[in-house]
Amino acid sequence: MKHAPLTQFDGPGGSPRPRCVAFLLASVLCLQPTAFAASDDFSSGTDAAWTHSDIGFGGVQTYDASGFNYHLAATVGGFGFSYAGSFLGGPLSAFAIDFDLLSWGGGAQKFGAYARATGINTFAGVSGYMFSYEPDNGQVLIRQMTSANQAGQNLASTTFLLDVTKQYHFTFSGDGSSFNGAISEIGGPSTPVVQLAATDTTWTSGLPGVLGFGAGVPTDFTIDNFVAVVPEPSAAALLLVGSLAVAWPLRRRRAGAR
């Protein structure tokens, strides 16, 4: 049994225990007026609150929360790409997004957190900022995305191969022109395995969510415990949220891989 987002989740053996980052994050939100907060731990077994994105690349998209996590997948369409994106809540400017990455497929696909998204159901129109991972080469990016990646530029990059036998916590935050991304191993050291920072002024507001696309390969990844928040004043609060996201005891129940 899973419990309400931002409060607790099932520990080993099914017994509930506190999620430290959730308690501290809730404390931050109590201290700061909250412009927006959205979360989903998929306890309902559905993604009814999410908006699916279809930019006309073809292929069959799958959005499945029946396993009490969120599995996004897509086959390769007629343009040679696979694509699946899903967004929660309304437009944001400053943001802090985090989620747990439970499992993923291989190949030249990129998946991760997407922020300030626009054009999510316009042909080849989705634009915004993405903090992504690519399994075939371990590339991690903060990228300014334009027209479904037909244009845009890498703002920051590094390489780190994630271990498919482990699970990871992703954090992506932005305030004004500044962006930060981090990946931490769940159940591992508190120090992130990846940290990136970037600046850009192209996109100022849009939807938060998760997105994946593949070049000639299917999109396939599963997440859990999605949270998007914007405390105000955003700059100081986002720094605190980011530090909490990478400092909480990185341990959670192991979900069954898809």
BATOR-714129 format. One record per residue (C-alpha): residue number from 1; x, y, z. Coordinates in steps of 0.1 Angstrom, whole numbers, always signed. Example, Ala and Ser with C-alpha at 12.3 -4.5 7.8 and 13.67 -1.06 7.14 Angstrom:
! residues 2
  num      x      y      z
    1   +123    -45    +78
    2   +137    -11    +71
***
This chain:
! residues 258
  num      x      y      z
    1     +0     +0     +0
    2    +13    +35     -9
    3     +6    +66    +10
    4     -2   +102     +1
    5    +24   +121    -19
    6    +48   +144     +1
    7    +41   +125    +33
    8    +53    +89    +34
    9    +58    +57    +14
   10    +60    +20    +21
   11    +93     +8    +35
   12   +107    -28    +33
   13    +80    -53    +42
   14    +52    -29    +34
   15    +54     -9    +67
   16    +51    +29    +63
   17    +80    +50    +72
   18    +87    +88    +68
   19   +103   +101    +37
   20   +128   +126    +51
   21   +129   +149    +20
   22    +91   +151    +20
   23    +89   +162    +56
   24   +116   +188    +51
   25   +101   +200    +18
   26    +67   +203    +35
   27    +84   +224    +62
   28    +98   +247    +35
   29    +64   +251    +20
   30    +49   +260    +53
   31    +76   +287    +58
   32    +72   +301    +23
   33    +40   +310     +4
   34    +35   +284    -23
   35    +27   +296    -58
   36    +23   +261    -71
   37    +27   +225    -58
   38    +19   +193    -77
   39    +28   +157    -69
   40    +19   +122    -77
   41    +31    +89    -62
   42     +6    +70    -84
   43    -11    +53    -55
   44    -44    +56    -75
   45    -31    +34   -102
   46    -40    +60   -128
   47    -24    +91   -143
   48    -58   +110   -146
   49    -43   +143   -135
   50    -16   +143   -162
   51    -17   +157   -197
   52     -2   +135   -224
   53    +18   +151   -251
   54    +16   +141   -288
   55    +36   +160   -313
   56    +28   +139   -343
   57    +59   +117   -346
   58    +37    +86   -350
   59    +44    +54   -330
   60    +23    +40   -302
   61    +25    +58   -269
   62    +19    +41   -235
   63    +13    +58   -202
   64     +7    +32   -175
   65     +3    +38   -138
   66    -14     +5   -130
   67    +18     -8   -112
   68    +16    +22    -88
   69    +45    +39   -106
   70    +46    +56   -140
   71    +58    +37   -171
   72    +62    +58   -202
   73    +69    +41   -235
   74    +66    +47   -273
   75    +74    +27   -304
   76    +93    +43   -333
   77    +70    +61   -357
   78    +72    +69   -394
   79    +96    +98   -389
   80   +121    +74   -373
   81   +116    +87   -337
   82    +98    +76   -306
   83    +83   +101   -283
   84    +63   +102   -250
   85    +58   +131   -227
   86    +34   +138   -198
   87    +29   +170   -178
   88    +13   +178   -145
   89     -3   +210   -134
   90     -1   +245   -149
   91    +26   +268   -163
   92    +56   +276   -140
   93    +84   +301   -142
   94   +106   +292   -112
   95   +104   +254   -105
   96   +119   +225    -86
   97   +111   +191   -100
   98   +121   +157    -86
   99   +113   +121    -92
  100   +127    +86    -87
  101   +139    +67   -118
  102   +131    +31   -113
  103   +140    +14   -146
  104   +147    +22   -182
  105   +154     +7   -216
  106   +186    +11   -236
  107   +198    +27   -268
  108   +198    +62   -282
  109   +169    +75   -262
  110   +169   +105   -239
  111   +145   +108   -209
  112   +142   +130   -178
  113   +126   +161   -164
  114   +111   +187   -186
  115   +103   +223   -175
  116    +87   +254   -190
  117    +72   +233   -218
  118    +51   +248   -245
  119    +35   +234   -276
  120    +31   +200   -260
  121     +4   +189   -285
  122    +15   +208   -316
  123    +32   +190   -344
  124    +70   +190   -337
  125    +63   +220   -315
  126    +72   +210   -279
  127    +99   +235   -265
  128   +114   +241   -231
  129   +142   +229   -209
  130   +151   +192   -204
  131   +174   +175   -178
  132   +180   +142   -195
  133   +199   +109   -195
  134   +209    +88   -225
  135   +215    +51   -217
  136   +237    +42   -247
  137   +265    +66   -239
  138   +258    +79   -204
  139   +253   +115   -216
  140   +236   +138   -191
  141   +223   +171   -204
  142   +206   +203   -195
  143   +194   +214   -229
  144   +174   +243   -243
  145   +149   +224   -265
  146   +132   +241   -295
  147   +105   +226   -318
  148   +109   +190   -306
  149   +147   +192   -306
  150   +149   +203   -342
  151   +167   +233   -328
  152   +181   +244   -295
  153   +214   +238   -278
  154   +232   +219   -250
  155   +236   +242   -220
  156   +256   +218   -198
  157   +267   +182   -203
  158   +287   +154   -186
  159   +289   +116   -189
  160   +280    +90   -162
  161   +267    +55   -169
  162   +238    +47   -146
  163   +238    +11   -132
  164   +207     -7   -145
  165   +206    -28   -112
  166   +201     +4    -92
  167   +175    +32    -90
  168   +181    +70    -90
  169   +167   +103    -78
  170   +165   +131   -104
  171   +163   +168    -94
  172   +159   +197   -118
  173   +154   +233   -107
  174   +153   +267   -124
  175   +149   +303   -113
  176   +151   +330   -139
  177   +180   +322   -162
  178   +197   +297   -138
  179   +192   +259   -139
  180   +205   +231   -118
  181   +203   +193   -123
  182   +214   +164   -101
  183   +212   +126   -101
  184   +217   +107    -68
  185   +217    +69    -62
  186   +188    +57    -41
  187   +202    +38    -12
  188   +237    +51    -20
  189   +259    +80     -8
  190   +242   +114     -3
  191   +266   +130    -27
  192   +250   +132    -62
  193   +267   +111    -89
  194   +259   +139   -114
  195   +256   +177   -109
  196   +251   +202   -137
  197   +245   +240   -138
  198   +235   +262   -167
  199   +221   +296   -177
  200   +197   +306   -205
  201   +170   +331   -211
  202   +150   +316   -240
  203   +120   +302   -223
  204   +104   +319   -193
  205    +73   +298   -184
  206    +57   +265   -192
  207    +45   +232   -179
  208    +65   +208   -157
  209    +66   +170   -164
  210    +86   +141   -178
  211    +95   +134   -214
  212   +115   +108   -234
  213   +123   +105   -271
  214   +144    +80   -291
  215   +163    +82   -324
  216   +154    +49   -341
  217   +148    +31   -308
  218   +118    +29   -285
  219   +113    +52   -256
  220   +110    +33   -223
  221   +114    +45   -187
  222    +96    +42   -154
  223    +94    +68   -126
  224    +78    +73    -92
  225    +72   +100    -66
  226    +70   +130    -89
  227    +70   +164    -73
  228    +70   +199    -88
  229    +70   +230    -65
  230    +76   +267    -66
  231    +80   +284    -32
  232    +82   +322    -31
  233   +105   +340    -28
  234   +118   +314    -52
  235   +156   +320    -53
  236   +163   +312    -17
  237   +137   +285    -13
  238   +148   +267    -44
  239   +184   +265    -32
  240   +171   +250     +0
  241   +148   +225    -18
  242   +177   +215    -40
  243   +200   +208    -10
  244   +173   +188     +7
  245   +167   +167    -24
  246   +203   +156    -26
  247   +208   +153    +12
  248   +179   +130    +22
  249   +187    +94    +32
  250   +186    +79     -3
  251   +168    +47     +6
  252   +133    +35     -6
  253   +115     +3    -14
  254   +127    -14    -45
  255    +99    -14    -71
  256    +96    -42    -96
  257   +113    -33   -128
  258    +93    -34   -160
***
